[in-house]
Amino acid sequence: MSRSYLDHAATSPVLPEVIEVMSAQMMRVGNASSLHTAGRSARRVVEESRESIADDLGIRPSEVIFTSGGTESDNAAIKGTLWKALQSDPRRRRLLVSSIEHHAVLDAVEYLVTSGQADITWLEPDPEGVIQPSELQAALEGRAAEVALISVMWANNEVGTIQPVAELASIAREAGIPFHTDAVQALGQVDLGLTQVRPDLVTMTGHKIGGPLGIGLLIAARDQSPVPLHMVAARSDRFAQAPLTSPGSLVWRRPCGMSPNDKRLTLKNWRSYATL
């Protein structure tokens, strides 16, 4: 009996086009952190991918951080931003987070709270599953000076509710508080419009849109400098996360520029975006 796989909200099959592009690059030896010819060649692939992603999203290349997936991106944004805030002001230890986040966010927050590093205020959804701007405004009332980060996912991974991230990000911006959104389920489904929404930190992953597991992004506005989770030398990122991988970086060249109606990628598209 043949079976049809439908749970693309959990993970999607890796597209043959992606396998072809990655396989070709994996045949080329080179550590992107090395200074010799092979290393510089691998680094060039990574940096060209970074520039392509930035161009598609309308942001600066320096704002594109490669990670090992959505979980690392969420942890880097939440833990790193809290630690940065505590360095400058020990009072800023409160996190405002929606109660309907993915466990990559919920577990990171739970760790920070149970280890005594942070306080938490949960933002509760209305009956339609939406975090209303008024809920965020009420949570900020009288305690904005305590808040290190606000985090509300762009699209829910269970029921698909789209959150009003533009309005929420605007409220955070007015209060001078970094705003993070997990956009893993939104990528390829809605127009992100980062230049209009202006979130400070955005999580993405490749395996929901035809890429492999283990390939993620953290978009971090240039005024954001979370404390890194890992200390890695010889990196071109503003703060280092996962080791640079040239095959992995290629996965992102086409997906970030695709529209919600163009989720199925073509071999021609992948080849045109992959400068090998």
PyMOL commands that set and color helices and strands:
alter all, ss='L'
color gray80, all
select helices_A, chain A and resi 16-26+37-57+61-63+70-88+103-114+133-140+144-146+165-175+194-197+246-250+255-257+260-262+267-273
alter helices_A, ss='H'
color red, helices_A
select strands_A, chain A and resi 64-67+94-98+119-123+147-151+179-182+201-205+216-220
alter strands_A, ss='S'
color yellow, strands_A
deselect
rebuild
show_as cartoon
